[in-house]
Every structure is written in C-alpha cells, then in structure tokens.
Amino acid sequence: MKTIGAAKFKEHRCAALIGSLRNKIKIRGDILTTGVRWSESSQVNAKKG
C-alpha cells in the first residue's frame, strides 16, 4: 500500500472538491479584488499623521 503525507492528501482532496463544483457555481464580479477603493495619496497621508 502506498502512503502519502497529510498535506499531499489534503491537497488532492481539495482539488477533487473544487473539480466537482465545475459548472455548478457562477462567479459574478471581480474575484481578485476586495472591493475597497483607495488612492496612493490617502495612504501617504495616513502614514504621516
């Protein structure tokens, strides 16, 4: 019997779970952002004071 580490097992299980959701969920909007708007000038002012 072949053995694998716990991390590798978890990785394979997660991949199988995500694969099983294919074509069953819809993503709306931009999934790579938090939705929080900011500007560089507000970041600079926050650091100053």
GIUR-V751638 format. One record per pair of residues at least 12 apart in sequence whose C-alpha atoms are under 8 Angstrom apart, sorted by the first residue. I is the first residue (numbers start at 0). J is the second residue. Records with the same first field share a line. If there is no record, write none. Layout:
I->J / J
This chain:
none
